[in-house]
Amino acid sequence: LSVLMQETPTLFSGVAILAGFVLERTGPEAVPTTQVFMAHGSKDSIVPLETARSGAERLVSKGFHVEFHLDDVEHKVGKGGMRE
């Protein structure tokens, strides 16, 4: 999903990346309109927190609006992330 979103940044109005990461791609060619919500666990041993944060920062640098929510959980979405 993160690849498609970067290659076609006007395809989605919103995307949720839950306990995941962003694969790096070139582009986008167009101005991104996609709102991105990322929820991650601070204790995630599957996808390290730094991997998720660097992906969020990469999207922001490309012009995406990213809301990053962090919960004190492992590889899942916590209660706070679910509420958001």
N, C-alpha and C positions, 0 to 999 in steps of 0.2 A: 504494500500500500504506500509506503514512504517513497518508493521509486516512482510509481504512477503519479503521485501527488506532485513530485518535483518535476517530472517530465511534462505534465499537463496541469499546471497550477490553477487553472480556472475550472477544472472538471468537477471539483467538490466544493461545497460551501463550508463544510466542516469535516474534520477527521479526528478520531480518537486513537491514540497510540497508548496501549495499556500494558505496562510492564514489558515494554519492548525497546526497540532501537531504530535508528534511522540509517539506511544504507546511503552512502554518498553517491551522488549523481551530479553531473554538470547541469547548468541551467538554473533556474528556468529562463526561458526566452521571454515569457510574458510576465507581467506584474502579478504576483500571487494574490489571490483573493481568499484562499482557504484559511479558515480559523482552525488551529491545531490545539487539541487538548492532550496533554501527556500526564499520565498518572504512573508513579513508580514507587517501589519500596526501597527504603534506605538500607535495608538488610538483604537485598536481592543478591543471591550468589550465582544466579543463572545469567542475568544481564546486569553487570555491575553498574552502580549508580553513575559513575563517571562516563560510561558509554552512553547512557540515556541523556545525561546533561550535555555532553558534547554534541550529540545529535540535535538536541533542542537549540543549542547555540548556532549550529550550522544552518538550521532552518531560519532562525531569526536573521542571520547574516544574509540570507537570500531574499528577505523581505516578508517571510511568513509571520503572522501573529501567533505566538505560541504561549499558551498558559501551561505552566509546569506545576503539577501538584505532587508533593512528596509525603508519604505516610511511613510510619515506623513499622513496616512489615517486610516479609521476604518477597518472593516472586509471585506477587498478586496485587490486586487493587485493594487498598484498605477502605475502611468506612468513610474516611474523609474524602477520598477520591471518588467513591460512589456517590456521595452527597453532591460533590461538585458537578 
